[in-house]
Amino acid sequence: MSGQTEHVIMCVWRMPEQARLFLLKKERRVSVVIYALFLFYVLLFVPSETAAAQKSIVVRAHPIRVMPHDAKAFTQGLFLDGGILYESEGLYGRSRIVRREFPQGRFLDAEHLAPEYFGEGCAMIGGNIFLLTWKEERAFVLDKTTLSLKKTLSYNGEGWGLTTDGTVLWRSDGSAVLTRHDATNFFPVGRIVARDNGVPVPLLNELEWVDGWLYANIWKSDKIAVIDPQSGDVALWIDCSGLVPSIYAGEDGKRRARETGACLNGIAWRRETDTLLITGKLWPVLYEIERPDIPR
Ligand SMILES: [Ca+2]
């Protein structure tokens, strides 16, 4: 201890009782002020920064065209190839894949599945169409021009949505997992988990690969998640509530949708205009919407 410090302590010790009490009260007041400032910072700034980090970006779908859609189609897969719109439909005994002219909508042809198969998502790669089944663990490979069956492949788990990045196929199974499959034998070759601010996003359904992003319908919701295929992070949500047909709006409409299974489920990328085609199971309409900008 230095002589100077010892001198200061001795001076304080020798202070009158009143002066020492004053110093102690002042010190307490300073502590209270510092604590209050800290609390103010925590309450004011930290929660808002956390909330900002957790706040997802949501944009509303902007329709630019409305077209008729087969209201009996239990849509499970949708993609566009040139001027032909491919659509796979589900339900036991009613499952099929249909080709129509786009945008005229003229029916071209269809291939029906055996009644024991529940059709799910579809995608085309290398001139072949892959068509999933729900719980039957079979993927049918069809010729893209004739829709004739070329081969049947197997996989484990449920089949929901399907799309392709041009190299591999991506399958959803109703969870937050998206599995990559080899485009020749359909063997799994990788997977990601879709997360929104770290929280897994389950019920991923119909899929579409759009310019390096994975678009996914969320089953029984009006939302589409735009997912980074590397990280699985959701970069953007598209709110399609404004697209829900009037027959499924209101209390009666929502009840009808619950009873029939009608819901948003169909995304196809129109490359030449960089727009999206959107529809749903048992929807009487097909929309063309603008593709929103994605924050990077
Ligand atoms: Ca699709």
Boltz pocket constraint, residues with backbone or C-beta under 6 A from the ligand:
constraints:
  - pocket:
      binder: B
      contacts: [[A, 77], [A, 78], [A, 79], [A, 122], [A, 162], [A, 163], [A, 206], [A, 207], [A, 208], [A, 266], [A, 267], [A, 268]]
      max_distance: 6.0
